[in-house]
Amino acid sequence: MIKFVGAGSGAPDLITVRGMKLLQEADVIIYAGSLVNPQLLEYKKESCKVYNSAYMTLEEVLEVMYQAEEEGLMTVRLHTGDPCLYGAIREQMDELDKRGIEYDSTPGVSSFCGAASALNLEYTLPDVSQSVIITRMAGRTPVPEKEEIASFAAHQATMVVFLSTSMLDKLSERLIAGGYTADTPAAIVYKATWEDEKTVICTVGTLAQSARENNITKTALMIIGDVVSHSHYNRSELYNPAFTTEFRKASK
């Protein structure tokens, strides 16, 4: 059995209880060493074989899985954050399907959730933004043309931009082209929930400058939108005494 497991956003105690138990039981662990906190490997048993996929191709990763299956071993494929976001898991699952190898997935705390906790931020503030767009800039890996940053910016929703720290000048340009103003609040969160986490509050127009001033060149995500400043919003109707819910009648 192959177990795809979300490692969480960085801090080793932010892995789920299920994920931790799977690491403890695993005979083989293949982990994304470029982003997964190596402290998580302390949960493994002594006999467990460990492979760092940062140095492996898809074919090499699959070969380790196939060999483990032939030997009746349990494999944990440990991905950063939650495997469903930029985890390249579908291509692995499709190959496992071809061989009739069973697998399942255990979710993890994504770094976009870790970044919100680092800033004590709520992405969905009433009357400010009720939607979150998770995306990335086109670089060596393209994005579909219909998902270009400027087209998303037109919605003025909260935007979380992954995998784009080296392209912040271009990111600002595309955000402004799409409708954000240069003084729209923004934040850069470096290594959310890691011990060396760093947060920088800035604006759309100062993203690149702020990153340079704080020596941030990778392993960060950007949050764009008025929720960063949380200076104006309406209170939630859910807890409004004048609002009736399934569990509580409005007070007169």
C-alpha positions in Angstrom: 0.0 0.0 0.0 1.2 3.5 -0.9 0.3 6.3 1.6 0.5 9.8 0.2 0.9 12.0 3.3 0.8 15.8 3.8 3.8 16.8 5.9 2.2 20.1 6.9 3.5 23.6 6.4 6.8 23.2 8.3 6.6 22.8 12.0 7.0 19.0 12.8 4.1 19.0 15.2 1.7 20.4 12.6 1.5 17.0 10.8 -1.8 15.3 11.4 -2.0 12.5 14.0 -2.8 10.1 11.2 0.2 11.3 9.2 2.5 10.9 12.2 1.2 7.3 12.8 1.8 6.4 9.2 5.4 7.7 9.4 5.9 5.5 12.5 4.6 2.5 10.7 6.2 3.0 7.3 8.8 0.5 6.0 9.8 3.0 3.3 9.6 6.8 3.2 10.0 8.9 0.1 10.0 12.5 1.2 10.3 15.8 -0.8 13.5 16.9 0.8 13.6 20.3 -0.8 10.6 21.5 1.3 9.7 18.9 3.9 11.1 19.5 7.4 13.7 16.7 8.0 12.7 16.6 11.7 9.6 14.7 10.6 11.9 11.7 9.9 12.4 11.4 13.6 9.0 9.7 13.8 10.2 6.7 11.7 11.2 3.4 13.0 14.9 2.4 12.9 14.5 -0.2 10.1 12.7 2.2 7.7 14.4 3.0 4.4 14.4 6.7 3.5 14.7 8.3 0.0 14.9 12.0 -0.7 12.9 12.7 -3.9 14.6 16.0 -4.4 17.4 14.0 -6.1 15.1 11.6 -7.9 13.0 11.6 -11.1 9.4 10.4 -11.2 10.6 7.1 -12.7 13.0 6.6 -9.8 10.4 7.4 -7.2 8.0 4.9 -8.9 10.6 2.2 -9.0 11.1 2.5 -5.2 7.4 2.1 -4.8 7.2 -0.9 -7.1 10.0 -2.6 -5.3 8.4 -2.0 -1.9 5.1 -3.4 -3.1 6.9 -6.6 -4.4 8.4 -7.0 -0.9 5.1 -6.4 0.8 6.2 -3.2 2.5 4.2 -0.1 3.3 5.4 3.1 1.7 4.8 6.7 2.8 5.2 9.3 0.1 5.7 12.4 2.2 4.8 15.7 0.4 5.1 19.2 1.7 1.9 21.0 3.0 -1.1 19.2 1.5 -0.3 16.9 -1.4 -3.2 18.2 -3.4 -1.5 21.6 -3.9 1.5 21.6 -6.3 2.3 18.1 -5.1 2.6 16.4 -8.6 0.7 13.5 -7.1 -1.7 12.8 -10.0 1.1 11.6 -12.2 2.2 9.2 -9.5 -1.3 7.9 -8.9 -1.9 7.3 -12.6 1.1 5.1 -12.8 0.1 3.2 -9.7 -3.4 2.7 -11.2 -1.8 1.1 -14.3 -0.2 -1.6 -12.1 -3.2 -2.1 -9.8 -1.3 -0.8 -6.8 -3.6 0.6 -4.0 -3.0 4.0 -2.4 -4.7 6.6 -0.4 -4.0 10.2 0.7 -3.8 11.9 4.1 -4.3 15.6 4.0 -1.9 18.1 5.6 -1.8 21.7 6.7 -1.0 23.8 3.6 1.5 26.6 3.8 -1.2 29.0 2.8 -2.9 28.1 6.1 0.4 28.3 7.9 1.0 31.8 6.4 -2.4 33.0 7.7 -1.6 31.8 11.2 1.8 33.6 11.0 -0.1 36.8 10.4 -3.1 36.1 12.6 -5.0 36.7 9.3 -8.5 35.7 8.1 -8.7 35.3 4.3 -12.5 35.7 4.1 -13.6 38.9 5.8 -17.2 39.9 5.4 -17.7 42.7 2.9 -14.0 42.6 2.0 -13.3 39.2 0.4 -15.2 36.0 0.5 -13.0 34.1 -2.0 -9.4 32.9 -2.0 -7.5 32.4 -5.3 -4.5 30.1 -5.0 -2.2 30.4 -7.9 1.4 30.9 -9.2 3.3 32.9 -11.8 4.2 31.3 -15.0 7.9 30.5 -15.1 9.9 27.4 -16.3 6.6 25.6 -15.7 3.8 27.4 -17.6 0.2 28.0 -16.4 -2.9 27.9 -18.6 -3.4 31.2 -20.4 -6.8 31.6 -18.9 -5.2 31.6 -15.4 -2.8 34.4 -16.0 -2.3 36.5 -12.9 -3.9 39.7 -14.3 -7.1 37.9 -15.1 -7.4 36.7 -11.5 -6.5 40.1 -10.2 -9.6 41.5 -11.9 -11.8 39.7 -9.2 -10.2 41.7 -6.3 -10.5 38.6 -4.2 -7.8 37.5 -1.7 -4.9 36.0 -3.7 -2.2 33.6 -2.4 0.7 33.3 -4.8 3.0 30.2 -4.5 6.3 29.5 -6.2 6.9 33.0 -7.5 9.4 34.6 -5.1 12.0 35.1 -7.8 9.5 37.0 -10.0 8.1 39.6 -7.7 8.7 42.6 -10.0 6.8 40.8 -12.7 4.1 39.7 -10.2 3.5 43.3 -9.2 3.3 44.4 -12.8 0.7 41.7 -13.6 -1.4 42.4 -10.4 -1.6 46.1 -11.2 -2.4 45.4 -14.9 -5.3 43.2 -13.6 -6.8 45.9 -11.4 -5.0 46.0 -8.0 -3.6 49.4 -7.1 0.1 49.7 -6.2 -0.8 50.5 -2.6 -3.0 47.4 -2.2 -1.9 45.6 1.0 0.3 42.6 0.6 2.4 40.3 2.7 5.3 38.0 2.1 5.6 34.9 4.4 8.9 33.1 4.3 8.9 29.4 5.5 5.6 29.6 7.3 5.6 27.8 10.7 9.3 26.9 10.5 11.6 28.1 13.3 13.1 30.7 10.9 9.7 31.9 9.7 9.7 35.6 8.6 6.7 37.8 7.7 6.8 41.1 5.9 3.9 43.4 5.4 4.1 45.6 2.3 2.1 46.6 -0.8 1.6 45.3 -4.3 4.0 47.9 -5.5 6.7 47.1 -3.0 6.8 43.3 -3.1 10.1 43.0 -4.8 11.8 45.7 -2.8 10.5 44.3 0.5 11.8 40.8 -0.4 15.2 42.2 -1.3 15.4 44.2 1.9 14.7 41.1 3.9 16.9 38.7 1.9 14.0 36.6 0.8 14.7 34.8 -2.5 12.7 31.5 -2.2 10.4 29.3 0.0 7.9 32.1 0.5 4.4 32.9 -0.6 2.7 36.2 -1.2 -0.7 37.3 0.1 -2.5 40.0 -1.8 -5.6 41.9 -0.8 -7.3 44.2 1.7 -7.6 41.3 4.2 -3.9 41.8 5.0 -4.6 45.2 6.6 -8.0 44.1 8.1 -8.7 47.7 8.7 -12.3 47.6 7.6 -14.9 44.8 7.5 -18.4 43.9 8.8 -18.9 41.6 11.7 -20.0 38.1 11.0 -23.8 37.6 10.8 -23.3 34.2 12.3 -22.7 35.7 15.7 -24.9 38.8 15.4 -27.6 38.8 18.1 -30.1 40.1 15.5 -29.4 37.1 13.2 -31.4 33.8 13.5 -29.6 30.6 12.9 -30.6 26.9 13.0 -29.3 26.8 16.6 -30.2 30.2 18.0 -33.1 32.7 17.6 -32.4 36.3 17.1 -32.8 38.5 20.2 -35.4 41.3 20.0 
